[in-house]
């Protein structure tokens, strides 16, 4: 089963269970910083973060490999009258996205890891734009059921984005999560 089929299957299952996609809790907690503009939600899934950001006044481009998720998000954005532009794409081929330099005020990535995206994030984010990322990491206290290849190393986000203005950083060993919120 390829990635697209895998994620289509997972999202179909969630939709059948009527699981409403929710925004990331830390992103919600940091919403005082978020005051509209253009946002990019990479690996957006069913769009919990995208819908939240659009409700804050962002024009959101939401990208995911799953056409099931993109169809759902398109319907939800029309129903709720939110400015969201779903785009189906395989992020392992992110160069095909062809984003312009300095084109987004905010970039969000949650629970997806491909370090080759970091240079793109640094390029497409506007000066004083925000970057939020939360995903799994190699925590000594937690054994997430996620392959180690999809986990950050300890302090990896801090090392990668530490020269930006880091407004929030956390490594939660018990949950096995690493989170950063920073300004370019």
C-alpha angles and dihedrals in degrees: 000000000000124000095263093052091045094053094040088055093049093048093046088054092050092048092050088055089050090236105171111221108243129200121250110275095225091049089053091049090054094049093113086077093049113087107155138274127114122337135185118205108194119201086006098172112191090351108252091146093041094054091046092051092046089052087057091056102267123140098226130205105198118196129191139146093234118091087193090060093044092050090050092048092048090054092047094048091052093045093048094036094237126156100242126141109198114206124187111218141143106242091205083074095044093149088073089065089073099200118182123239115268094010104131135059092199136021121192129190121174126178096348123103129195111138090199086074092065096081090048091051090051091051102044096044115094121237107278089016121139132243123198123184133166125172143131123297138188096273118181091216102046134058104200115192089242125108112259090238087071095051128091121234117247110286091001096134091045091052092047098046102019093112089063123077100279107206097173133011130168140167107195104197095187094053094033093231132138119198134184133179115181144156122233 
